Amino acid sequence: MIRSFLAAAAILAAGPLSAQSMRAAEGRPAYDVGIPEPSQPTVFFANIKDGATVTSPVALEFGSLAIMIGAIGDFEDYFSGHHHLLIDVTADDLDLTQPIPATENIIHFGGGERRAVLGLLPGTYTLQLLAGDDNHVPHDPPVMSAPITITVVE
């Protein structure tokens, strides 16, 4: 355990590595798992892709790179935030200089949650993740996923 930690610390001290390089350095297969390699901080859906057909309840897993995700107040000295799930709303519909509102279509995960289970009726939905700071204000530039469309069937 200590040896693994020291090896990881040495790797991190050497400078930033790509996700593929980190997997290889950690002795894991260096294959593409569909996680984006950002040029800037990003959030994404880790278990569902655009165009997916799913059944309800819909389990979602949220991923992030180059931004610390946690509960409000957890990472005051770091670039951090928490997830907001937009359902049939996109970031283009919001004033990204103001706090993200809480509505039935905009769910806040201020506790740092990285998973959600939604009971959605059959139909087509647009989903997007948007990170917000401790005051629910989006970062500048905004840290958000691409919108995805899912279809929920019985």
Secondary structure as UniProt FT lines:
FT   HELIX           2..13
FT   HELIX           19..25
FT   TURN            26..27
FT   STRAND          42..45
FT   TURN            50..51
FT   STRAND          53..55
FT   STRAND          58..65
FT   STRAND          68..69
FT   TURN            72..77
FT   STRAND          80..87
FT   HELIX           91..93
FT   TURN            96..97
FT   TURN            104..105
FT   STRAND          106..108
FT   STRAND          115..118
FT   STRAND          123..132
FT   TURN            134..135
FT   STRAND          148..153
//
